[in-house]
Amino acid sequence: VQLQASGGGLAQAGGSLRLSCRASGYIVVIHSMTWYRQAPGKQRELVATINSAGSTDYSDSVKGRFTISGDNAEQAVYLQMNNLKPEDTAEYYCNIHYFDGTAAVTWGQGTLVTVSS
């Protein structure tokens, strides 16, 4: 299974971006899909996660501004980012926990989000 993330780019503070992450390969069931980010010089942090039941959770820093959604049929997860702030600047990574005969985890490549003030 591979993940392909896209949608990063340059935005002004207050602007919006939408990230996409699609999984390719054999998946029996998706347990959860998660967005992480890592800013320069900082540790990777969880941004938002969605499980197979559609339940979501967010870091406090993005609550009310970011929305995660998933499409199990498309094996995709999205992150709508509104009211962006310069501190949202980071490499964003998607992650999937799934079952393909065994429990597995896969990471996608990062997509860079840069927010200018």
Stockholm file with secondary structure:
# STOCKHOLM 1.0

chainA/1-117         VQLQASGGGLAQAGGSLRLSCRASGYIVVIHSMTWYRQAPGKQRELVATINSAGSTDYSDSVKGRFTISGDNAEQAVYLQMNNLKPEDTAEYYCNIHYFDGTAAVTWGQGTLVTVSS
#=GR chainA/1-117 SS CEEEEECCEEEETTCCEEEEEEEESCCSEEEEEEEEEECTTSCCEEEEEEETTCCEEECTTTTTTEEEEEETTTTEEEEEECSCCGGGCEEEEEEEEEESSSEEEEECCCEEEEEEC
#=GC SS_cons         CEEEEECCEEEETTCCEEEEEEEESCCSEEEEEEEEEECTTSCCEEEEEEETTCCEEECTTTTTTEEEEEETTTTEEEEEECSCCGGGCEEEEEEEEEESSSEEEEECCCEEEEEEC
//
